[in-house]
Amino acid sequence: MLVRQPFEKQFVVLLPRKDCKCSNKIYFCKTSAEKYFEMAFKSVFDQYNWNLVSERFSACTAQEVEQALYKKGKRTLDDFAALISPAAAPYLEQMAQISQEITLRRFGNTVQMYAPAYLSNECHNICTYCGFSFDNKIARLTLSEEQMHREFEAIKTLGFDHILLVTGEANATVHTEYFNKAIDIANQYFSNISIEVQPLEEEDYKSMHEHGAYAILVYQETYHQANYPKYHPKGKKSNFYYRLDTPDRVGRAGFHKIGLGVLLGLEDWRTDSFFTALHLDYLEKKYWQTKFSISFPRIRPNESCFEPNVHMSDKELVQLMCAYRIFNENVELSISTRESAAFRDNAFKFGATSMSAGSKTEPGGYALNSEALEQFTIDDQRTPQQFARVIRNAGYEAVWKDWFQQ
């Protein structure tokens, strides 16, 4: 198993200068690794200016793209910016080839299969883009222990051994005690349990880890701090910096994997993705024993009737995925059933390593036939076995379980 080594004390980290006014390049100052590791991500994030980063992409040249593509050794954040810039669009075929080569070398011809299990759609936040938003008049349901058993049994019969437990953000009903009980029950059915719930305190994460959770997924939604309140006007989620600090709390709690991402369609996807890559780069340096994943959720129809502010084409999503793979050969890339069957049939060929199938996005969706509404509509409606057949026919292996207990 590949394990990253810790950085030495003399390792030098480059941070952008606050006084930089030039949009063509991002100028940097130096800080020691020791000082860097004492920072919270807020200290790194605050060194950057959203507008200056946004202007950087239009200034990228074909020469910079080629340098990033064919560079020997690890790519930098500036390389990543070049690879997601408009100047890289004509190089998409080369990017896909390099991305595929890196993915096959690092992960082999495998695709990890997982299923999301929604435990609750109760939520106390108002998020303008989400079907679970507090102000949407939908039927609400939080699964009981007996209902969890039924739901997990139904998912298990589909062949899954990796499960993602998902809830809305309602601290009165879905809280650490509830999550730990859900993890205990899920452990009776599945070998690998990931969690996507509201941001919690470090002690809460330690407790969930002790109960057997493997990974925590937490999406910033957007790193555009000025516009963040527009999408999150009420509720605990409106605290931008508390959410921004969440992966640090997860890292300190000792989780095996941390998942990052933004909601593609809220703001400029290039700028948001640059900040996600910045966050990933920071976390990998600080929590070097932890694995990381990136998800690519594009806004889908739901009860909120929210229309995307920014349209991202399929080609642009391919470009982004390939850029991440070329930038970071170790990061896991995940594609959900939000995407079309046609897109997903090729996603694992150019970088995706983890994919869901047959997903239900409402609590009890697999077994209970509940009247609670889903968080968003899925696009790829195929069964897990149908999608696994596509993977096998392409010469890849659908992995349902990737480890065994002694």
KEKE-3310 file (N, C-alpha, C; in steps of 0.2 Angstrom, whole numbers, plus 5000, padded with zeros to 4 digits):
npx = (5004:5003:5010:5011:5025:5029:5032:5048:5056:5062:5055:5048:5034:5024:5015:5002:5005:4997:4997:4997:4993:4993:4985:4990:4999:5001:5009:5021:5025:5036:5035:5039:5038:5035:5028:5018:5010:5005:4995:4977:4966:4959:4969:4977:4968:4963:4973:4971:4963:4947:4943:4955:4960:4951:4953:4965:4963:4959:4970:4979:4990:4993:5006:5008:4999:5004:5016:5012:5005:5015:5025:5038:5038:5029:5014:5010:4999:4998:5000:4988:4979:4981:4978:4964:4960:4952:4961:4966:4956:4958:4966:4960:4959:4973:4974:4965:4970:4983:4978:4971:4981:4988:4979:4976:4989:4990:4978:4974:4963:4950:4934:4927:4913:4898:4885:4873:4864:4851:4847:4839:4828:4826:4829:4837:4842:4841:4844:4846:4847:4843:4834:4830:4829:4824:4813:4806:4791:4789:4787:4793:4806:4814:4824:4820:4828:4824:4819:4831:4838:4830:4832:4846:4847:4840:4849:4860:4857:4858:4871:4881:4895:4901:4895:4887:4882:4869:4862:4850:4853:4849:4850:4843:4837:4845:4860:4876:4874:4864:4870:4880:4873:4868:4879:4884:4873:4875:4887:4884:4881:4889:4906:4913:4910:4905:4902:4891:4886:4880:4892:4903:4909:4926:4927:4915:4918:4928:4922:4913:4922:4928:4917:4917:4916:4923:4926:4924:4913:4913:4906:4911:4902:4902:4917:4916:4916:4910:4898:4892:4883:4871:4866:4865:4855:4850:4852:4864:4873:4876:4887:4901:4916:4916:4911:4922:4932:4930:4935:4948:4945:4940:4952:4960:4954:4957:4952:4951:4949:4945:4933:4931:4923:4913:4897:4893:4889:4884:4894:4907:4915:4928:4935:4930:4934:4948:4950:4946:4956:4967:4963:4963:4977:4983:4977:4983:4996:4996:4989:4995:4994:4982:4969:4961:4947:4938:4923:4910:4898:4885:4872:4856:4838:4826:4815:4817:4818:4829:4839:4854:4867:4878:4882:4889:4897:4897:4910:4918:4917:4924:4936:4939:4940:4950:4961:4962:4966:4979:4985:4985:4989:4985:4973:4956:4943:4926:4910:4893:4876:4870:4874:4873:4869:4876:4887:4893:4897:4909:4916:4924:4935:4943:4947:4939:4937:4928:4911:4893:4878:4861:4855:4846:4838:4830:4825:4824:4822:4826:4819:4807:4797:4793:4785:4792:4801:4814:4831:4837:4834:4839:4850:4855:4847:4849:4851:4862:4868:4867:4875:4887:4889:4892:4904:4912:4912:4919:4932:4936:4935:4922:4922:4916:4919:4934:4942:4946:4941:4951)
npy = (4994:5011:5024:5040:5050:5060:5078:5086:5096:5107:5109:5120:5130:5138:5153:5163:5181:5194:5206:5206:5212:5208:5200:5190:5181:5172:5178:5173:5170:5164:5151:5142:5124:5120:5131:5131:5120:5122:5131:5134:5130:5142:5152:5150:5151:5164:5171:5172:5179:5180:5186:5189:5176:5171:5179:5174:5163:5166:5172:5162:5152:5143:5138:5137:5127:5116:5114:5111:5099:5090:5090:5084:5075:5081:5091:5108:5120:5130:5124:5116:5126:5130:5119:5118:5129:5139:5139:5126:5118:5114:5103:5092:5079:5074:5076:5067:5055:5055:5056:5044:5035:5038:5035:5021:5016:5019:5015:5004:4994:4996:4999:5006:5002:5010:5014:5026:5029:5037:5043:5053:5066:5078:5095:5109:5120:5134:5132:5138:5130:5117:5102:5097:5109:5119:5127:5121:5113:5098:5081:5074:5063:5053:5039:5025:5014:5001:5003:5007:4994:4987:4995:4994:4980:4979:4986:4979:4967:4971:4970:4978:4983:4994:5008:5024:5035:5047:5062:5076:5092:5093:5096:5092:5080:5072:5068:5066:5055:5048:5046:5037:5026:5022:5019:5008:4999:4998:4992:4979:4975:4980:4982:4994:5011:5026:5044:5057:5071:5085:5097:5094:5094:5091:5081:5074:5068:5060:5051:5045:5039:5030:5021:5015:5022:5025:5036:5053:5064:5081:5095:5111:5118:5131:5141:5154:5167:5179:5178:5166:5168:5171:5159:5152:5157:5155:5146:5134:5131:5143:5148:5152:5150:5141:5129:5128:5125:5112:5100:5100:5097:5084:5078:5079:5071:5059:5051:5039:5043:5058:5068:5080:5094:5104:5112:5111:5123:5134:5144:5151:5138:5135:5143:5140:5126:5128:5133:5121:5112:5119:5117:5103:5102:5108:5100:5087:5089:5092:5082:5069:5055:5052:5047:5055:5061:5067:5074:5077:5085:5090:5103:5097:5094:5098:5100:5113:5120:5127:5135:5133:5144:5145:5136:5120:5111:5094:5091:5101:5096:5084:5089:5095:5084:5076:5086:5086:5073:5073:5082:5077:5061:5052:5055:5050:5050:5053:5049:5052:5046:5057:5060:5057:5041:5039:5048:5043:5030:5032:5039:5032:5028:5039:5043:5042:5034:5029:5025:5027:5018:5014:5022:5029:5044:5048:5046:5029:5025:5013:5002:5006:5013:5026:5042:5052:5066:5065:5071:5076:5073:5058:5054:5043:5029:5015:4999:4993:4981:4981:4992:4988:4978:4985:4991:4979:4975:4985:4981:4983:4981:4979:4984:4977:4974:4978:4974:4962:4955:4947)
npz = (5000:4996:5005:5010:5014:5029:5028:5029:5042:5036:5025:5013:5011:4999:5000:4994:4990:4999:4994:4981:4965:4952:4939:4930:4936:4951:4964:4976:4994:5006:5019:5033:5035:5048:5054:5045:5047:5059:5056:5054:5040:5037:5038:5027:5017:5018:5012:4999:4985:4978:4966:4960:4958:4949:4938:4934:4926:4913:4908:4906:4896:4880:4881:4895:4898:4891:4897:4910:4907:4902:4912:4922:4937:4952:4950:4952:4961:4952:4940:4940:4939:4926:4919:4921:4914:4901:4890:4890:4885:4871:4872:4877:4874:4875:4889:4894:4890:4897:4910:4911:4910:4922:4931:4929:4932:4946:4952:4946:4935:4941:4949:4962:4970:4978:4989:4992:5008:5013:5029:5035:5031:5037:5041:5047:5041:5029:5013:4997:4986:4989:4990:5003:5011:5024:5022:5012:5009:5012:5015:5030:5036:5048:5050:5060:5071:5068:5055:5049:5049:5040:5028:5026:5024:5012:5004:5005:4998:4985:4983:4988:4998:5003:5010:5011:5023:5024:5029:5033:5040:5056:5071:5082:5080:5072:5077:5086:5094:5087:5075:5079:5083:5071:5064:5071:5068:5054:5053:5055:5043:5033:5026:5025:5030:5026:5030:5028:5034:5045:5049:5063:5080:5085:5095:5093:5080:5084:5092:5082:5074:5082:5083:5071:5059:5043:5034:5031:5023:5017:5010:5005:4997:4991:4989:4988:4997:4999:4992:4998:5009:5002:4997:5009:5019:5032:5047:5055:5045:5039:5044:5037:5040:5050:5043:5034:5042:5045:5039:5045:5058:5056:5051:5063:5071:5066:5055:5042:5029:5020:5012:4999:4990:4979:4975:4960:4949:4957:4958:4948:4941:4939:4948:4960:4960:4960:4973:4980:4976:4982:4996:4997:4994:5005:5016:5013:5015:5029:5035:5032:5033:5029:5018:5003:4994:4980:4975:4962:4962:4951:4950:4952:4947:4960:4974:4977:4966:4961:4949:4941:4942:4935:4920:4918:4906:4899:4893:4900:4913:4911:4908:4921:4929:4924:4926:4940:4942:4935:4942:4955:4959:4968:4974:4976:4965:4963:4956:4955:4953:4949:4937:4919:4911:4899:4901:4913:4909:4903:4912:4922:4914:4912:4924:4936:4951:4960:4961:4962:4961:4956:4965:4979:4984:4995:5012:5017:5004:4998:5004:5011:5004:5006:5009:5010:5002:4990:4990:4978:4960:4952:4938:4931:4930:4930:4937:4950:4946:4932:4929:4933:4924:4913:4917:4918:4904:4898:4901:4914:4932:4943:4960:4974:4987:4996:5005:5018:5034:5047)
capx = (5000:5007:5009:5014:5029:5028:5037:5053:5055:5064:5051:5046:5027:5023:5008:5001:5005:4990:4997:4998:4988:4994:4981:4993:5002:5000:5015:5021:5030:5038:5034:5041:5033:5033:5023:5012:5007:5001:4989:4971:4965:4957:4975:4979:4962:4963:4979:4969:4957:4943:4943:4962:4961:4946:4956:4971:4962:4959:4977:4983:4992:4994:5012:5008:4995:5009:5021:5008:5004:5021:5030:5041:5037:5023:5012:5009:4993:4998:4999:4981:4975:4982:4974:4957:4958:4950:4967:4967:4951:4960:4971:4956:4961:4979:4973:4961:4975:4987:4974:4969:4988:4990:4974:4978:4995:4989:4972:4972:4957:4945:4930:4924:4905:4895:4878:4871:4859:4848:4843:4834:4828:4825:4835:4835:4845:4838:4849:4842:4847:4843:4827:4829:4829:4819:4807:4802:4785:4790:4786:4800:4806:4820:4823:4821:4833:4821:4819:4838:4839:4826:4835:4852:4846:4839:4855:4865:4855:4860:4878:4885:4898:4903:4889:4888:4876:4868:4856:4850:4856:4844:4854:4838:4835:4850:4865:4881:4871:4860:4875:4884:4869:4867:4886:4883:4869:4878:4893:4882:4880:4894:4913:4916:4905:4907:4897:4890:4881:4882:4899:4902:4915:4931:4926:4910:4921:4932:4917:4911:4928:4928:4912:4919:4916:4929:4927:4919:4913:4910:4907:4910:4897:4906:4922:4915:4914:4905:4891:4890:4877:4865:4864:4864:4853:4848:4854:4871:4877:4877:4894:4906:4922:4915:4911:4928:4937:4927:4940:4953:4943:4940:4959:4963:4950:4960:4949:4955:4948:4941:4930:4929:4919:4909:4891:4895:4883:4883:4898:4912:4917:4935:4938:4928:4939:4955:4950:4945:4963:4971:4961:4966:4984:4984:4976:4987:5002:4995:4986:4998:4992:4975:4967:4957:4943:4935:4916:4909:4890:4882:4865:4850:4832:4824:4810:4819:4817:4834:4842:4861:4870:4884:4882:4895:4896:4901:4917:4921:4918:4929:4942:4941:4942:4957:4965:4963:4970:4985:4988:4986:4988:4983:4966:4950:4938:4919:4905:4887:4871:4867:4876:4869:4872:4881:4893:4896:4900:4916:4920:4930:4940:4948:4950:4934:4938:4922:4905:4887:4873:4855:4854:4839:4840:4826:4826:4819:4820:4827:4815:4801:4792:4791:4782:4797:4804:4821:4835:4837:4833:4845:4849:4857:4842:4851:4852:4869:4871:4867:4881:4893:4890:4895:4911:4916:4912:4925:4938:4937:4932:4918:4924:4910:4922:4941:4946:4943:4943:4954)
capy = (5000:5017:5028:5046:5051:5067:5083:5087:5102:5112:5110:5127:5130:5144:5156:5169:5187:5197:5213:5205:5215:5206:5194:5185:5176:5172:5178:5169:5171:5157:5150:5135:5119:5119:5136:5130:5114:5125:5135:5132:5132:5149:5156:5149:5153:5171:5174:5172:5184:5176:5189:5188:5169:5170:5182:5170:5158:5169:5174:5156:5152:5136:5135:5135:5121:5110:5113:5107:5092:5086:5091:5078:5077:5084:5097:5113:5123:5135:5119:5114:5132:5130:5113:5119:5135:5139:5137:5119:5114:5110:5098:5088:5072:5073:5076:5061:5050:5055:5054:5037:5031:5039:5031:5014:5014:5020:5012:4998:4994:4995:5005:5005:5003:5011:5016:5031:5028:5043:5041:5058:5072:5083:5099:5116:5125:5136:5132:5140:5125:5110:5099:5096:5115:5120:5131:5117:5110:5091:5076:5073:5056:5051:5032:5022:5008:4995:5005:5006:4987:4985:4998:4991:4974:4980:4988:4973:4962:4974:4968:4983:4982:5001:5012:5031:5037:5054:5065:5083:5095:5094:5093:5090:5073:5068:5070:5061:5048:5045:5043:5031:5020:5020:5016:5002:4995:4997:4988:4972:4973:4983:4983:5001:5015:5034:5048:5064:5074:5091:5098:5092:5095:5086:5075:5070:5064:5055:5046:5041:5035:5024:5016:5011:5025:5025:5042:5059:5069:5087:5099:5118:5120:5136:5145:5161:5169:5185:5175:5161:5169:5171:5152:5149:5163:5154:5140:5134:5131:5149:5150:5150:5148:5134:5124:5128:5122:5105:5095:5100:5094:5077:5076:5079:5065:5053:5047:5036:5047:5065:5069:5087:5095:5110:5111:5114:5127:5139:5150:5149:5131:5135:5146:5135:5120:5130:5133:5115:5110:5122:5114:5097:5102:5109:5094:5082:5091:5092:5075:5065:5048:5052:5047:5060:5060:5073:5073:5082:5085:5096:5104:5093:5096:5096:5103:5120:5123:5131:5135:5134:5151:5143:5130:5117:5106:5088:5092:5104:5091:5079:5093:5096:5077:5075:5090:5083:5067:5074:5086:5073:5054:5048:5057:5047:5054:5050:5051:5049:5045:5063:5061:5053:5035:5040:5051:5038:5024:5034:5042:5028:5027:5044:5045:5041:5028:5027:5027:5024:5015:5012:5026:5033:5050:5050:5041:5023:5024:5006:4997:5008:5016:5031:5047:5058:5067:5065:5077:5078:5068:5055:5054:5036:5025:5008:4995:4991:4975:4984:4997:4983:4974:4990:4991:4973:4975:4989:4978:4985:4977:4983:4981:4978:4974:4978:4971:4956:4955:4941)
capz = (5000:4995:5011:5009:5020:5031:5026:5033:5045:5032:5019:5012:5008:4996:5001:4989:4994:4999:4991:4974:4961:4945:4938:4926:4940:4958:4967:4983:4999:5009:5026:5035:5036:5055:5055:5040:5050:5065:5054:5051:5033:5036:5037:5020:5012:5018:5008:4992:4983:4973:4960:4957:4956:4943:4932:4932:4921:4906:4906:4905:4889:4878:4883:4902:4898:4889:4903:4915:4904:4901:4917:4926:4944:4955:4947:4957:4960:4946:4935:4940:4936:4918:4916:4921:4911:4894:4886:4890:4881:4865:4874:4881:4872:4878:4896:4895:4889:4903:4916:4911:4911:4929:4935:4929:4936:4953:4955:4942:4931:4946:4951:4969:4970:4984:4989:4998:5012:5017:5035:5037:5026:5042:5041:5050:5037:5023:5008:4992:4981:4991:4991:5010:5014:5030:5020:5008:5012:5010:5020:5033:5039:5051:5051:5067:5071:5064:5048:5047:5048:5034:5023:5025:5022:5005:5000:5005:4993:4979:4982:4990:5004:5005:5011:5013:5027:5023:5033:5033:5046:5061:5077:5088:5079:5069:5081:5086:5097:5082:5070:5081:5083:5064:5062:5074:5064:5047:5054:5055:5036:5028:5028:5024:5031:5026:5033:5025:5039:5046:5052:5070:5084:5085:5099:5090:5075:5087:5094:5076:5072:5087:5082:5065:5053:5039:5030:5032:5017:5019:5005:5006:4992:4987:4992:4987:5004:4998:4990:5002:5013:4997:4997:5016:5023:5039:5050:5057:5039:5036:5046:5032:5042:5054:5038:5031:5047:5047:5037:5050:5064:5054:5051:5070:5074:5064:5050:5037:5023:5020:5005:4998:4984:4979:4971:4953:4947:4961:4956:4943:4943:4939:4954:4966:4960:4962:4980:4982:4976:4987:5002:4996:4995:5012:5020:5012:5019:5036:5038:5027:5033:5028:5011:5001:4988:4977:4972:4957:4961:4948:4952:4948:4949:4966:4977:4978:4959:4960:4943:4941:4940:4930:4917:4916:4901:4900:4892:4905:4919:4910:4909:4928:4932:4921:4929:4946:4942:4933:4948:4961:4957:4974:4976:4974:4961:4964:4951:4957:4948:4946:4930:4914:4910:4894:4904:4918:4905:4901:4918:4925:4909:4912:4931:4941:4954:4965:4958:4965:4956:4959:4971:4981:4988:5000:5017:5016:4997:4995:5007:5014:5000:5011:5006:5011:4996:4988:4990:4971:4956:4949:4931:4929:4933:4930:4943:4951:4942:4925:4928:4934:4918:4908:4919:4915:4897:4896:4904:4921:4938:4948:4966:4979:4994:4994:5011:5022:5041:5049)
cpx = (5004:5005:5014:5019:5028:5034:5042:5052:5057:5060:5048:5039:5027:5016:5008:5002:4999:4991:4998:4992:4988:4989:4984:4996:5000:5007:5015:5026:5031:5036:5036:5036:5030:5027:5017:5007:5003:4995:4983:4970:4963:4963:4977:4974:4962:4968:4977:4963:4954:4943:4950:4963:4957:4949:4962:4969:4962:4965:4981:4984:4993:5001:5012:5004:5000:5014:5018:5007:5010:5027:5032:5041:5030:5021:5010:5001:4992:4997:4991:4977:4976:4978:4966:4955:4955:4955:4968:4962:4953:4964:4967:4958:4968:4978:4970:4966:4980:4984:4972:4976:4989:4985:4975:4984:4994:4984:4971:4966:4951:4941:4926:4917:4903:4888:4876:4865:4856:4844:4838:4834:4826:4831:4833:4839:4841:4844:4845:4842:4845:4835:4825:4828:4823:4813:4804:4797:4785:4788:4793:4800:4813:4820:4824:4826:4830:4820:4826:4840:4836:4830:4842:4852:4845:4845:4860:4863:4857:4867:4883:4888:4901:4896:4891:4881:4875:4862:4856:4854:4851:4847:4849:4836:4840:4857:4870:4878:4867:4865:4878:4880:4868:4873:4886:4879:4872:4883:4891:4881:4885:4901:4916:4910:4908:4901:4897:4884:4883:4889:4898:4909:4920:4930:4920:4913:4925:4928:4914:4916:4929:4923:4912:4918:4923:4931:4922:4919:4909:4911:4906:4904:4900:4911:4921:4912:4909:4898:4888:4884:4870:4862:4862:4861:4852:4850:4861:4875:4879:4884:4899:4913:4921:4915:4918:4933:4935:4933:4946:4951:4942:4947:4962:4960:4953:4957:4953:4955:4944:4939:4928:4925:4916:4903:4892:4889:4881:4887:4903:4916:4925:4938:4936:4933:4946:4955:4950:4952:4967:4969:4964:4974:4986:4983:4981:4994:5002:4993:4989:4997:4985:4974:4962:4953:4940:4928:4915:4901:4888:4874:4860:4844:4830:4818:4811:4818:4823:4837:4849:4863:4875:4882:4889:4894:4899:4908:4921:4922:4923:4936:4944:4943:4949:4962:4967:4967:4978:4989:4989:4984:4985:4976:4961:4945:4931:4914:4898:4882:4867:4869:4873:4873:4877:4888:4897:4899:4907:4920:4925:4936:4945:4949:4945:4936:4933:4916:4899:4883:4867:4853:4847:4841:4835:4826:4821:4818:4821:4822:4808:4796:4789:4788:4787:4800:4812:4825:4836:4836:4839:4844:4850:4852:4844:4852:4860:4872:4872:4873:4887:4894:4894:4903:4915:4917:4918:4932:4940:4934:4928:4919:4919:4913:4930:4945:4943:4946:4946:4949)
cpy = (5006:5022:5034:5047:5059:5071:5084:5095:5108:5113:5117:5127:5137:5147:5162:5176:5191:5204:5212:5207:5212:5200:5188:5180:5177:5172:5175:5171:5164:5157:5143:5130:5118:5125:5134:5125:5117:5129:5131:5134:5139:5153:5156:5152:5161:5175:5175:5177:5181:5179:5188:5181:5168:5173:5178:5165:5160:5171:5168:5155:5144:5133:5133:5128:5115:5109:5109:5100:5087:5087:5084:5080:5080:5090:5102:5116:5127:5130:5117:5120:5132:5125:5114:5126:5134:5137:5130:5115:5111:5104:5092:5080:5070:5072:5070:5055:5049:5054:5047:5033:5032:5034:5023:5012:5015:5016:5005:4999:4992:5001:5003:5007:5005:5014:5021:5029:5034:5041:5046:5063:5079:5088:5106:5122:5127:5136:5133:5134:5118:5108:5098:5103:5116:5123:5127:5113:5103:5087:5074:5066:5055:5043:5030:5016:5002:4997:5005:4999:4985:4989:4995:4984:4974:4982:4983:4968:4964:4972:4973:4981:4989:5005:5020:5033:5045:5056:5073:5086:5097:5091:5090:5083:5069:5071:5065:5054:5044:5042:5037:5025:5018:5017:5009:4997:4993:4993:4981:4970:4975:4983:4990:5006:5023:5038:5055:5067:5081:5092:5097:5095:5090:5080:5071:5066:5059:5049:5042:5037:5029:5019:5013:5015:5026:5032:5047:5063:5075:5092:5106:5121:5126:5139:5152:5164:5175:5183:5169:5162:5169:5164:5149:5155:5162:5147:5139:5133:5137:5152:5147:5147:5141:5128:5123:5124:5114:5100:5094:5096:5086:5074:5075:5073:5059:5048:5045:5040:5053:5066:5077:5088:5102:5108:5115:5117:5133:5145:5147:5143:5131:5138:5142:5129:5122:5130:5126:5111:5112:5119:5107:5097:5103:5103:5088:5083:5090:5085:5070:5058:5047:5051:5053:5058:5067:5071:5079:5083:5092:5097:5100:5095:5094:5100:5111:5124:5128:5130:5137:5141:5150:5137:5127:5111:5099:5088:5096:5100:5086:5083:5093:5089:5075:5079:5088:5077:5068:5078:5082:5065:5050:5049:5053:5052:5050:5053:5048:5048:5051:5064:5056:5046:5035:5043:5046:5032:5026:5037:5038:5027:5033:5047:5043:5034:5025:5030:5023:5021:5013:5016:5029:5038:5053:5044:5035:5022:5017:5001:4999:5011:5022:5037:5053:5059:5067:5072:5080:5072:5065:5055:5047:5032:5018:5005:4994:4986:4977:4988:4993:4980:4979:4991:4985:4973:4980:4987:4980:4980:4981:4980:4983:4978:4974:4976:4966:4957:4948:4937)
cpz = (5000:5001:5009:5015:5022:5029:5031:5036:5040:5025:5018:5008:5005:4997:4996:4993:4993:4995:4983:4970:4954:4944:4933:4930:4947:4961:4974:4988:5002:5016:5027:5036:5043:5056:5051:5044:5056:5063:5053:5044:5032:5035:5030:5016:5012:5014:5001:4991:4977:4967:4956:4954:4949:4937:4930:4926:4914:4904:4905:4897:4887:4881:4890:4902:4896:4894:4908:4913:4905:4906:4920:4933:4946:4952:4953:4956:4954:4940:4934:4937:4928:4915:4916:4917:4904:4889:4885:4886:4875:4866:4878:4880:4875:4886:4898:4895:4895:4909:4917:4913:4919:4933:4935:4932:4943:4956:4951:4938:4936:4947:4957:4969:4977:4983:4994:5001:5015:5023:5037:5032:5031:5041:5043:5047:5031:5018:5001:4986:4983:4992:4999:5014:5019:5027:5015:5011:5010:5016:5023:5036:5042:5052:5058:5066:5067:5057:5045:5045:5041:5028:5021:5022:5014:5001:5000:4999:4986:4978:4985:4997:5007:5005:5013:5016:5026:5027:5031:5039:5051:5067:5083:5087:5076:5072:5082:5089:5091:5077:5072:5081:5075:5061:5065:5070:5057:5048:5054:5047:5031:5031:5028:5025:5031:5028:5029:5029:5040:5050:5060:5073:5083:5089:5096:5084:5078:5089:5088:5074:5076:5086:5075:5059:5049:5036:5032:5026:5019:5013:5007:5002:4988:4991:4991:4993:5004:4996:4994:5006:5008:4997:5003:5020:5030:5041:5051:5051:5036:5039:5042:5035:5047:5049:5035:5035:5048:5045:5042:5056:5062:5054:5058:5073:5072:5059:5045:5030:5024:5013:5005:4992:4985:4975:4965:4950:4951:4959:4951:4945:4943:4946:4960:4966:4962:4970:4983:4982:4981:4994:5002:4997:5002:5017:5019:5015:5026:5039:5033:5027:5031:5020:5009:4995:4986:4974:4967:4956:4957:4950:4948:4951:4956:4968:4977:4971:4957:4953:4943:4939:4935:4927:4916:4912:4903:4899:4897:4912:4917:4911:4916:4931:4930:4925:4936:4946:4940:4939:4954:4959:4962:4976:4973:4970:4961:4959:4954:4952:4947:4939:4925:4913:4904:4897:4909:4915:4903:4907:4921:4920:4909:4919:4937:4944:4959:4962:4962:4960:4960:4965:4972:4985:4993:5006:5016:5009:4995:4998:5009:5010:5003:5006:5006:5004:4996:4989:4983:4967:4953:4942:4928:4933:4933:4936:4944:4947:4934:4924:4929:4928:4913:4910:4917:4908:4894:4899:4911:4926:4943:4955:4971:4986:4993:5000:5015:5029:5042:5054)
residu = (MET:LEU:VAL:ARG:GLN:PRO:PHE:GLU:LYS:GLN:PHE:VAL:VAL:LEU:LEU:PRO:ARG:LYS:ASP:CYS:LYS:CYS:SER:ASN:LYS:ILE:TYR:PHE:CYS:LYS:THR:SER:ALA:GLU:LYS:TYR:PHE:GLU:MET:ALA:PHE:LYS:SER:VAL:PHE:ASP:GLN:TYR:ASN:TRP:ASN:LEU:VAL:SER:GLU:ARG:PHE:SER:ALA:CYS:THR:ALA:GLN:GLU:VAL:GLU:GLN:ALA:LEU:TYR:LYS:LYS:GLY:LYS:ARG:THR:LEU:ASP:ASP:PHE:ALA:ALA:LEU:ILE:SER:PRO:ALA:ALA:ALA:PRO:TYR:LEU:GLU:GLN:MET:ALA:GLN:ILE:SER:GLN:GLU:ILE:THR:LEU:ARG:ARG:PHE:GLY:ASN:THR:VAL:GLN:MET:TYR:ALA:PRO:ALA:TYR:LEU:SER:ASN:GLU:CYS:HIS:ASN:ILE:CYS:THR:TYR:CYS:GLY:PHE:SER:PHE:ASP:ASN:LYS:ILE:ALA:ARG:LEU:THR:LEU:SER:GLU:GLU:GLN:MET:HIS:ARG:GLU:PHE:GLU:ALA:ILE:LYS:THR:LEU:GLY:PHE:ASP:HIS:ILE:LEU:LEU:VAL:THR:GLY:GLU:ALA:ASN:ALA:THR:VAL:HIS:THR:GLU:TYR:PHE:ASN:LYS:ALA:ILE:ASP:ILE:ALA:ASN:GLN:TYR:PHE:SER:ASN:ILE:SER:ILE:GLU:VAL:GLN:PRO:LEU:GLU:GLU:GLU:ASP:TYR:LYS:SER:MET:HIS:GLU:HIS:GLY:ALA:TYR:ALA:ILE:LEU:VAL:TYR:GLN:GLU:THR:TYR:HIS:GLN:ALA:ASN:TYR:PRO:LYS:TYR:HIS:PRO:LYS:GLY:LYS:LYS:SER:ASN:PHE:TYR:TYR:ARG:LEU:ASP:THR:PRO:ASP:ARG:VAL:GLY:ARG:ALA:GLY:PHE:HIS:LYS:ILE:GLY:LEU:GLY:VAL:LEU:LEU:GLY:LEU:GLU:ASP:TRP:ARG:THR:ASP:SER:PHE:PHE:THR:ALA:LEU:HIS:LEU:ASP:TYR:LEU:GLU:LYS:LYS:TYR:TRP:GLN:THR:LYS:PHE:SER:ILE:SER:PHE:PRO:ARG:ILE:ARG:PRO:ASN:GLU:SER:CYS:PHE:GLU:PRO:ASN:VAL:HIS:MET:SER:ASP:LYS:GLU:LEU:VAL:GLN:LEU:MET:CYS:ALA:TYR:ARG:ILE:PHE:ASN:GLU:ASN:VAL:GLU:LEU:SER:ILE:SER:THR:ARG:GLU:SER:ALA:ALA:PHE:ARG:ASP:ASN:ALA:PHE:LYS:PHE:GLY:ALA:THR:SER:MET:SER:ALA:GLY:SER:LYS:THR:GLU:PRO:GLY:GLY:TYR:ALA:LEU:ASN:SER:GLU:ALA:LEU:GLU:GLN:PHE:THR:ILE:ASP:ASP:GLN:ARG:THR:PRO:GLN:GLN:PHE:ALA:ARG:VAL:ILE:ARG:ASN:ALA:GLY:TYR:GLU:ALA:VAL:TRP:LYS:ASP:TRP:PHE:GLN:GLN)
# end
